[in-house]
Amino acid sequence: MKKIIQTLMFIILIASCADNDILPDKPFNGNAAEVDSTKTVGELPEDSLNIKYMMQTNSDLIISDRIIYKNSIYVLDLSLEEAKQLSISDDMYQKYIEIVSNMNKDNKEH
């Protein structure tokens, strides 16, 4: 199971790094009226590209996205080894282990 997860993470990582020509034809100035609704998903406004970049590089967002609710408890669905492969520090990993533990304590109280 762990091997499957690692393989899937590797595939997702490779796919997210692919150069897909996603830059828009002209710069996006924030005017929603200028967005062409017929454009394909690969042609995103600049702010969408910034959001995508942040989601793929911000360690807090990466690790917080791996907190799942399973069998009535919260679980950090990320091993320390996987976190290291994603350039997440040991300190940050331990911080999120504590966050998940506190979430479960709060969940039991309610």
ZINOR-V715620 format. One record per residue. N is the residue number from 1. D_FIRST is the distance of its C-alpha to the first C-alpha in Angstrom with 1 decimal. Layout:
# ZINOR-V715620
N;D_FIRST
N;D_FIRST
This chain:
# ZINOR-V715620
1;0.0
2;3.8
3;5.4
4;5.1
5;6.4
6;8.7
7;9.9
8;10.7
9;12.4
10;14.3
11;15.4
12;16.6
13;18.3
14;20.1
15;21.1
16;22.5
17;24.5
18;26.1
19;29.9
20;30.7
21;34.3
22;33.8
23;37.1
24;39.7
25;43.0
26;44.9
27;44.1
28;43.2
29;45.8
30;44.3
31;46.5
32;44.3
33;47.2
34;46.5
35;42.9
36;43.0
37;41.0
38;40.8
39;38.8
40;35.4
41;32.3
42;32.3
43;35.7
44;35.3
45;38.0
46;37.9
47;36.8
48;33.7
49;32.9
50;33.4
51;31.1
52;28.3
53;28.9
54;28.9
55;25.6
56;23.9
57;25.7
58;26.3
59;24.0
60;24.9
61;24.1
62;20.7
63;19.6
64;21.4
65;19.6
66;16.3
67;17.9
68;16.9
69;18.5
70;16.3
71;17.9
72;21.1
73;20.1
74;19.3
75;16.2
76;15.8
77;12.3
78;12.7
79;12.6
80;15.9
81;14.7
82;13.5
83;16.8
84;18.8
85;17.5
86;18.8
87;22.0
88;21.8
89;23.9
90;23.2
91;26.0
92;24.6
93;21.2
94;23.1
95;25.3
96;22.5
97;21.1
98;24.7
99;25.0
100;22.1
101;23.6
102;27.0
103;25.7
104;24.5
105;27.9
106;29.7
107;27.7
108;28.7
109;32.3
110;32.5
